[in-house]
Amino acid sequence: MANRRMISKSISTSKKVNDALVEKMKQYGKAKQFLAILLYTWLHPHADDFGRLDGDPYWIKLNIFPGLANAKLVNESDIVLCLDILHDVNLIVYYQVSKKWYIQIINFDEHQTGLNKRTESKFPAFQGNSEKFSEIPA
């Protein structure tokens, strides 16, 4: 996993990110809308060279939003909602391997530069069993 990642400015002009995500988020309050956008962009630096990362909402809270979580501005249910929104508009997929959940950022390469020399992924590849976090049995 990269310690630093460059995200192309094309992410801010992507039709999918803007149109689909904004349309889906209209039903939620502004705080949740901005949290979903923030989560999508902040997933990128935490992903490996193939756009994969741990899919556990608790892990995401502690690793991607540590400051917001410490200030009690974000909780796991907020993260699940935002992940479901990102899944619904096909920006990410969730998949399970050996009872562990992972996230794959769809079209990760489009918003990344310098992926010429990739490090082997420690996460298994997505095989097609995608579903929403809110539909995952507890």
N, C-alpha and C positions, 0 to 999 in steps of 0.2 A: 504494500500500500504506500502510496506517495506521501511524503511529508509536506510537499507543496504541490499544488495543482493549479494550472492556468485554465480558466474557464473563458472560452471565446465570448466576445461581446454579442455573437449571434444568438446567444441564449435569450437576450432581452428583446430581440426582434423576431423570434420564432413564432410563427402563426399558431402552432400547436400550444406552445406555452401561454401565449397571450389570449387567443380566442377561446380555445377549449377550456383552459383552466379558469379564466375569468368568468365565462358563462356558467360553469359548474359551481363556482364559488359564490355566485350572486345570492344564493339562499342562506348564506352564513353571514354573521356579523363581520365588520371590517377587521377586527383583531384576528379572527380565524382565517380570513382571506389572506392577510399579510403573512401569517404564520405558515400557511401552505406554500406560498411563494418562497419564503425564507428557507423552509425545510428543503424544498426542491433544489435550490442553489447550494445550500450547505451540505446536502448529501454528497455532492460531487467531490469535494476534497477528502471526504472520508471513505470514498469508494476505492477499490483497487483499480488496476490498469484496464480492467474489463467492465467497469461500472457496477461491480458487485460489492455488497457489504452486508453486515449483520442486520437481520430484520426484526430483532426484538425491540419493541417500543421502549422498554426500560433502558436498554443499551443506548438507544438513540437519545433518550432524555439526558443520560449522563455524559455521553460523548459528543453529541452534536449541539446540545443546548445546555451545557453545564451552568452558565451564568444565569440564563432565564429560569432554569429549574431551581437553582439555589434561591433566586428571588421569588420563587413560587409564581412565576408568570406563565409557566407551561407545565403540564402534567401529562401522564401517559394517555389519558383519554383524548386530550388535544392532539397528541401525536398520531393516535390511531385514526382520528377523524381526518387529519391532513393526509396521512398515508392512503386512506380510502379515496380521498378526492384525487390524489395523484394517480392512483390505480385506475379510477373511473375514466380519466381522460387519457389513459395510456401513456403516461410519462414514466411510470415504474410498473414492475410486476413483483408479486410475492411468490416465493416458491419454497417448498419444504423438502428437505433431504434428511433422512434419519431423525425425524421429529424436531428438527431445527429449522427456523425460518430465515430466509435471506431476501434481499432486495436486489433486483437488477434494474438499473437505470436504462430505459429504452433509448436507443440511438445515442448512447453515451459519447461515441466518437465524434458526433456532429459538433459538440460544444467543447471538445478537448483538442488541444494542439500538443504536438511533441510526444505522441504515443508510439514512436518508432521502435523503441527498445522496451518491450513490456516484460514485467516480472511475472512469473507464473502465479496464477491466482490461488489463494488458499481456500477460496470458496468454490463449491461445486457449481457447474454451469446450470442455467435454467433449462428444464426439460419439458415444460409445458403444463404444469399443474398449478396455475395461478389462481388465486382467490383473494378476496378482501380480508383485511385483518378483522373487521367487525364480524365476519362470518366464520372465523376460526373458532372451533370449539375450545372452551377453557380447559 
